[in-house]
């Protein structure tokens, strides 16, 4: 099978490229740069390259037609104009897959598993752009189109997430034996996915009639709490887990940008299992280990610690100090009122 991957050298796209090569596919990568990929573990050839910005992809129609892809995967489709470009260029391709996001469902989805039947209600600009792009692709290509909505992705090349998004300070704090901030004592529910499992879902859609015109959640099988997520991190580095609880109600009230751990975020994998025969290969301990082992080691307080990591850690110190003062003040008040 001939597979064209747009944005083919990112953390996820690299995993998809390797899987396709291992399965004997011919792969062409569309990328602005040229970052060499490691040789696939299971053998396989090397990808072809098309260096161009996606805005100029139409200028290379002759090269694209000569490659004649059976499947196209767009990892960097963020807005309806991108999707329309796919419709215009690849109307005769058997399968065009857009990598979207579970963020299109909205932020506060509740603790029950969200299926693809849930009506999208995106609240961020990023999610609204993804949803609009989904609609353009599905309406424009019909049965040839497939949308995959990943959840929180883990694996090499990715970062663990904390109160400030995906940064490296959480791992640095755990390694240093310091507490990390979590929301509502880490009771929030999530379904993280290993990049390798997500790649398998995408690859399974290429020649599956059941994927015609369909949307799939690309998520993990395990429904875990944030406490278990961070617990797997701490266990892997051999340190105790110390948590400082921040009320999610405060985050909702005062932060303009939705935090991915601010609400329950569990999504159902059953559609991919039932229609594509997909079974995840990795649990939270394995995917967290791969993620952490590929991340740089930062020693807090060292002159070599990146400024962003030090700043995020210092911010957590301030939050934890305030939480401790609040705890003491509340305790005194309760004693007075008793």
Residue pairs with C-beta under 8 A, 6 or more apart in sequence:
1 20
1 23
1 24
1 25
1 26
1 70
1 71
1 206
1 207
2 25
2 26
2 27
2 28
2 67
2 68
2 69
2 70
2 71
3 20
3 25
3 26
3 27
3 28
3 69
3 70
3 71
3 72
3 73
3 206
4 27
4 28
4 30
4 64
4 67
4 69
4 71
4 72
4 73
5 13
5 16
5 17
5 20
5 27
5 28
5 29
5 30
5 72
5 73
5 75
6 30
6 54
6 57
6 72
6 73
6 74
6 75
6 76
6 77
7 13
7 30
7 31
7 54
7 74
7 75
7 76
8 14
8 16
8 17
8 27
8 29
8 30
8 31
8 47
8 75
9 17
9 29
9 31
9 33
9 34
9 35
9 37
10 75
10 76
10 157
11 153
11 155
11 156
11 157
11 158
11 195
12 75
12 99
12 150
12 153
12 157
12 195
12 198
12 199
13 29
13 73
13 75
14 37
14 157
15 155
15 157
15 195
15 196
15 198
15 199
16 73
16 75
16 199
16 202
16 203
17 27
17 29
17 37
17 47
18 37
18 38
18 40
18 41
18 44
18 199
19 40
19 196
19 199
19 200
19 203
20 27
20 203
21 27
21 40
21 44
21 45
21 46
21 47
22 40
22 41
22 42
22 43
22 44
23 44
23 203
24 44
26 45
26 48
27 45
27 47
27 48
28 47
28 48
28 49
28 50
28 67
28 69
29 47
29 48
29 49
29 50
30 50
30 52
30 54
30 57
31 49
31 50
31 51
32 51
32 52
32 53
33 51
34 49
34 51
37 47
39 46
48 67
50 60
50 63
50 64
52 59
52 60
54 76
54 82
54 85
57 64
57 85
57 89
58 85
58 88
58 89
61 89
64 89
69 90
69 93
70 93
70 94
70 95
70 206
70 207
71 93
71 94
71 95
71 96
71 97
71 206
72 86
72 90
72 93
72 95
72 96
72 97
73 96
73 97
73 99
73 202
74 82
74 86
74 96
74 97
74 98
74 99
75 99
76 82
77 83
77 86
77 98
77 99
77 100
77 130
77 133
77 137
78 126
78 129
78 130
78 133
79 129
79 132
79 133
80 129
80 132
80 133
80 135
80 136
82 133
83 98
83 132
83 133
83 134
83 135
83 136
83 137
83 140
84 136
84 140
86 96
86 98
86 137
86 140
86 141
87 136
87 137
87 140
87 141
90 96
90 141
91 140
91 141
91 144
93 144
94 144
94 206
94 207
95 144
95 146
95 205
95 206
95 207
95 211
96 137
96 141
96 144
96 145
96 146
97 145
97 146
97 147
97 148
97 202
97 205
97 206
98 133
98 134
98 137
98 145
98 146
98 147
98 148
99 148
99 150
99 202
99 218
100 130
100 131
100 133
100 134
100 147
100 148
100 149
100 150
100 215
101 126
101 127
101 130
101 149
101 150
102 114
102 149
102 150
102 151
102 217
102 219
102 265
102 267
103 122
103 124
103 126
103 127
103 130
104 120
104 122
104 127
104 130
104 131
104 134
104 149
105 114
105 118
105 120
105 121
105 122
105 149
105 267
106 120
106 121
106 122
106 123
106 127
107 123
107 124
107 258
107 262
107 263
108 263
108 264
109 118
109 263
109 264
109 265
109 266
109 267
110 264
111 189
111 264
111 266
112 266
113 191
113 223
113 266
113 267
113 268
114 217
114 266
114 267
114 268
115 217
115 267
115 268
115 270
115 271
116 149
116 214
116 215
116 216
116 217
116 268
116 271
120 131
122 128
122 130
122 131
123 258
124 257
124 258
134 147
134 215
137 145
137 147
138 145
138 147
138 213
138 215
142 213
143 212
143 213
144 212
144 213
145 213
146 205
146 211
146 212
146 213
146 214
146 215
146 216
147 214
147 215
147 216
148 198
148 201
148 202
148 205
148 215
148 216
148 217
148 218
149 215
149 216
149 217
149 218
149 267
150 193
150 198
150 218
150 219
151 190
151 191
151 192
151 193
151 217
151 218
151 219
151 220
151 265
151 267
152 161
152 190
152 191
152 192
152 193
152 260
152 265
153 192
153 193
153 194
153 195
153 198
154 160
154 192
154 193
154 194
154 195
154 287
154 288
154 290
154 291
155 194
155 195
155 196
155 287
155 290
155 291
155 294
156 195
156 290
156 291
156 293
156 294
157 195
157 294
158 166
158 195
158 291
159 166
159 167
159 168
159 291
159 295
160 166
160 168
160 170
160 171
160 233
160 288
160 291
160 292
160 295
161 167
161 170
161 260
161 261
162 169
162 170
162 180
162 181
162 182
162 261
162 312
163 180
163 181
163 182
163 183
163 246
163 259
163 261
163 316
163 319
164 312
164 315
165 259
165 260
167 308
167 309
167 312
168 295
168 296
168 298
168 306
168 309
169 298
169 308
169 309
169 310
169 312
169 313
169 316
170 180
170 230
170 233
171 233
171 237
171 292
171 295
171 298
172 298
172 299
172 300
172 305
172 309
172 313
173 179
173 180
173 300
173 313
173 316
174 180
174 230
174 233
174 234
174 237
174 239
174 241
175 237
175 239
175 297
175 299
176 299
176 300
177 239
177 240
177 242
178 242
178 300
178 313
178 316
179 242
179 243
179 244
179 316
179 320
180 230
180 242
180 243
180 244
180 316
181 243
181 244
181 245
181 246
181 316
181 319
181 320
182 226
182 227
182 230
182 243
182 244
182 245
182 246
182 261
183 226
183 245
183 246
183 247
183 248
183 251
183 259
183 261
183 262
184 245
184 246
184 247
184 248
185 227
185 243
185 245
186 225
186 226
186 227
186 228
186 229
186 230
186 243
186 245
187 225
187 226
187 227
188 225
188 226
188 248
188 261
188 262
188 263
188 264
188 265
189 223
189 224
189 225
189 226
189 264
189 265
189 266
190 223
190 224
190 225
190 226
190 229
190 261
190 264
190 265
190 266
191 219
191 220
191 221
191 222
191 223
191 224
191 265
191 266
191 267
191 269
192 219
192 220
192 222
192 224
192 229
192 284
192 287
193 218
193 219
193 220
193 280
193 287
194 220
194 280
194 281
194 282
194 286
194 287
194 290
196 281
196 282
197 218
197 220
197 278
197 280
197 281
197 282
198 218
200 278
200 281
201 216
201 218
201 272
201 276
201 278
202 218
204 211
204 272
204 276
204 277
204 278
205 211
205 214
205 216
205 276
208 275
208 276
210 275
210 276
211 275
211 276
214 271
214 275
216 271
216 272
216 275
216 276
217 267
217 268
217 269
217 271
217 272
218 272
219 267
219 268
219 269
220 269
220 280
220 282
220 283
220 284
220 287
221 269
221 279
221 280
221 283
222 283
222 284
223 266
224 284
226 261
227 241
227 243
228 284
229 284
229 288
230 241
230 243
231 241
232 284
232 285
232 288
232 289
233 241
233 288
233 292
234 240
234 241
235 241
235 285
236 285
236 288
236 289
236 292
237 292
244 316
244 319
244 320
244 323
245 323
246 319
246 323
248 262
248 263
251 259
251 262
252 262
252 263
255 262
269 278
269 280
272 278
273 279
282 290
298 304
298 305
298 306
298 309
299 305
300 309
300 310
300 313
